[in-house]
Amino acid sequence: MEDFDFMNLLYEGDDGLSFGFDTTGDNQVDTYIQLNDPTGQSGWMQGLDTTGNGVIDTYQGAWDLDEDGFAETFFLSNDYDQDGSLDYIKTYSDINGDGEFDSVVTFHADNTDPTVAYRVEADIDFTGDHNSDYHYEAFIPADNEGLDIDYNGAAIGSADANGCFDPTTPEEFVSGTPAKDMEVWQCQGNTNRCALFSQLFTIEQLTGQQIDIEEFADKAVENGWFSEEGGTTALNMDKMLTYYKVDHDMVFDANMEQLESELNNGSKLIVSVDSGQIWYGDNNDIFSPATRADHALQVIGIDHSDLNNPMVILNDSGSLSGCGEMVPLDVFENAWAAGDHQMIVCRA
């Protein structure tokens, strides 16, 4: 790996060792690994600069490793707006010591209400069937004094994709302009270009340009926003939109009401999802760190023609049937949740 340059030992103390790496050759540390977490427990933590701007924005790690190397606790976290404070933290724990995670707690930074620091969601699996037996939601006030807790039951569902959108569907039943948006769809083939195609679709829809995907990909590679081997990181999913001067916002922790409102306002939307749930109807195993976003696609509409079964309409470059691909609303929401409800809102 000729581009991987070992830098140095950054720190050595009673609570562990920290190493820094330059993986791009620009003499800037973009990856660090710490052995033993700051509390002195056995484990590791990794920090990544996924955008190449010199700010560590993604962290993951594990601790309380037993003699067999099993992590009793694993965490993922992100500083999405790169202001030095974590915006998203998800922790998986093995409470009963049976070798499987049975508790998951998620902290979402609330940047809309100055009195609330984080919204918290937690699920516990008491029976070992990978379904939530107990769910609660809480708000951590900005002053850290007490919790406002809302208890309720958990619901987990999955289903298979159900065909493609019929462009003759009456407009009064449809949010967005899926029939028009389907015209720019292309298949990415055996590549990692899903985020590139989603951006390309959007640019062509909003500007009327016709763009060569190879030139598009070359520009993204040249700027370090994409690699053929690794694809595109979450925080780089809008870089080609910026390059083409498309007005947009990147949002995390969005919800279906916001998404549908943007569709009705004429916005074009790119989201990150867990592809297995979209394509194969995989179970939404919230207790598995493997249930994570690995795919980007466009949401181009919502079909309400069956009021009891609304369908989300997608432009999905990763599937041969991805032009107007439709999935049930609950399936989409679960797959989207795996991507921290990331949504890129694009406007003409």
Salt bridges, closest charged atoms under 4 A:
GLU100 OE1 - HIS130 NE2 2.61
ASP110 OD2 - ARG119 NE 3.98
GLU121 OE2 - HIS108 NE2 3.19
ASP123 OD1 - HIS135 ND1 2.80
GLU137 OE2 - HIS135 NE2 3.21
ASP181 OD1 - LYS268 NZ 2.91
GLU183 OE1 - LYS180 NZ 3.46
GLU214 OE2 - ARG193 NH1 3.04
GLU222 OE2 - LYS219 NZ 3.70
GLU228 OE2 - ARG193 NH2 2.73
ASP238 OD1 - LYS239 NZ 3.87
ASP238 OD2 - HIS248 NE2 2.87
ASP247 OD2 - ARG347 NH1 3.98
ASP249 OD2 - ARG347 NH2 2.82
ASP253 OD1 - HIS108 ND1 2.71
ASP253 OD2 - ARG119 NH2 3.48
GLU260 OE2 - HIS304 NE2 2.73
ASP285 OD2 - HIS130 ND1 2.61
ASP316 OD1 - HIS295 NE2 2.67
